Amino acid sequence: MKAAVSSMQESSQQDHEFLNDVLRGLAGDQKTLPCKYLYDELGSQLFEKICDVDDYYLTRTEAKIFNQYLPDIAEEVGPGALLVEPGAGNCEKVEGLLHLLKSPSGYYPIDISPEILYLAGQRIKKGLPHISIWPEVGDFTQAEVWDNLSNIESKKRVVFFPGSTIGNFEPDRAEQLLETFAANLRAGDGLLIGTDLVKDSVVLERAYHDSEHITEQFNKNLLQRINSELGGNFDLSSFSHRAFYQPLRQRVEMHLVSLRDQRVAIAGEQIVFLEGETIHTENSHKYKVSSFNTLLMKGGFKPVRHWTDSSESYAIHYAQAI
Ligand SMILES: C[S@@+](CC[C@H](N)C(=O)[O-])C[C@H]1O[C@@H](n2cnc3c(N)ncnc32)[C@H](O)[C@@H]1O
């Protein structure tokens, strides 16, 4: 009973935080919504579908690099490692690595979406019964989801952060996030991190505006989520999906565009939208290997090496906490 009450308190606290973030984001001159809210159960499923779409080259290219260099990467990670994966999603990418690592100490996946983490945890337990798993539901930018690490013994901790999720953070926030990782590592511990690299804008824009319209559904699901969880009344058909490359900031921006003047009610608040006004929902920053190395150093890491595909479209970096 006590556990049920505390989980109800937790979930009402999360709703409160979601509402505050939504109202704050929609009150600015440029309306924004934090991209972490794209990932409820349906959002996570849609993201998995995006990863299979032809236009979305990122997952495919990252997988190719992993397939080609996995033994090398496992060697770099070394024996006895505890893998910590913030934003683990379906935990698929870690499996190959866990299979190849020498005597890993375990796996500590963190994700904001409990449903996907639960299913992935069950699958990993079946496929790799000798690996201890400590799943954490929560926001990886917050200190509390890292706290349990200190209770787990390991020779080495390695943060595994694939999927170019670091690209969702503005450079100063990305630096802070790297500092959060570094704060939970000891000198010599590792970071294995994927970044999408700067490339032709047509290729970039197609990846975030795919011809199968899955990214559009993923983006609009955020409005549906506000409707169902916060009692909003967004009319999804009066918003359209837009994704474009911003060369000055080297990022793809994802927006929802209001197709007419309209008012939307959320928890008793009225939000006014003019025709053509947008809600900025996600950034995906692109890096050069050299600029990412600079960011790694600012965030408390020494770049050690990186692996790329033959067209240098994507990179996986290994760095050491200083
Ligand atoms: C771009 S996906 C990457 C998933 C997986 N690591 C991969 O490489 O395919 C982002 C994942 O991070 C989770 N996520 C996003 N923001 C988060 C946050 N602030 N805290 C915890 N999880 C987050 C989402 O639920 C989603 O599963």
The ligand as an SDF file (V2000), in Angstrom:
LIG
                    3D

 27 29  0  0  0  0  0  0  0  0999 V2000
   17.2080    9.2970  -29.4970 C   0  0  0  0  0  0  0  0  0  0  0  0
   16.6320    7.9970  -28.4290 S   0  0  0  0  0  0  0  0  0  0  0  0
   18.0670    7.0030  -28.3300 C   0  0  0  0  0  0  0  0  0  0  0  0
   17.7500    5.6190  -27.8700 C   0  0  0  0  0  0  0  0  0  0  0  0
   18.9180    4.6540  -27.8960 C   0  0  0  0  0  0  0  0  0  0  0  0
   19.9530    5.0180  -26.9280 N   0  0  0  0  0  0  0  0  0  0  0  0
   19.4960    4.5850  -29.2820 C   0  0  0  0  0  0  0  0  0  0  0  0
   20.6440    4.9580  -29.4540 O   0  0  0  0  0  0  0  0  0  0  0  0
   18.7720    4.1580  -30.1850 O   0  0  0  0  0  0  0  0  0  0  0  0
   16.4990    8.7630  -26.9750 C   0  0  0  0  0  0  0  0  0  0  0  0
   16.0890    7.8900  -25.7840 C   0  0  0  0  0  0  0  0  0  0  0  0
   16.4160    8.6440  -24.6600 O   0  0  0  0  0  0  0  0  0  0  0  0
   15.2930    8.7600  -23.7950 C   0  0  0  0  0  0  0  0  0  0  0  0
   15.3840   10.1010  -23.2520 N   0  0  0  0  0  0  0  0  0  0  0  0
   15.3270   11.2790  -23.9150 C   0  0  0  0  0  0  0  0  0  0  0  0
   15.5550   12.2970  -23.0750 N   0  0  0  0  0  0  0  0  0  0  0  0
   15.7680   11.7360  -21.8410 C   0  0  0  0  0  0  0  0  0  0  0  0
   16.0760   12.2620  -20.5610 C   0  0  0  0  0  0  0  0  0  0  0  0
   16.2420   13.5690  -20.3820 N   0  0  0  0  0  0  0  0  0  0  0  0
   16.2480   11.3960  -19.5410 N   0  0  0  0  0  0  0  0  0  0  0  0
   16.0990   10.0500  -19.7140 C   0  0  0  0  0  0  0  0  0  0  0  0
   15.8210    9.5000  -20.9110 N   0  0  0  0  0  0  0  0  0  0  0  0
   15.6550   10.3280  -21.9540 C   0  0  0  0  0  0  0  0  0  0  0  0
   14.0610    8.5200  -24.6300 C   0  0  0  0  0  0  0  0  0  0  0  0
   12.9910    7.9860  -23.8870 O   0  0  0  0  0  0  0  0  0  0  0  0
   14.5990    7.5590  -25.6950 C   0  0  0  0  0  0  0  0  0  0  0  0
   14.4200    6.2240  -25.3060 O   0  0  0  0  0  0  0  0  0  0  0  0
  1  2  1  0
  2  3  1  0
  2 10  1  0
  3  4  1  0
  4  5  1  0
  5  6  1  0
  5  7  1  0
  7  8  2  0
  7  9  1  0
 10 11  1  0
 11 12  1  0
 11 26  1  0
 12 13  1  0
 13 14  1  0
 13 24  1  0
 14 15  1  0
 14 23  1  0
 15 16  2  0
 16 17  1  0
 17 18  1  0
 17 23  2  0
 18 19  1  0
 18 20  2  0
 20 21  1  0
 21 22  2  0
 22 23  1  0
 24 25  1  0
 24 26  1  0
 26 27  1  0
M  CHG  2   2   1   9  -1
M  END
$$$$
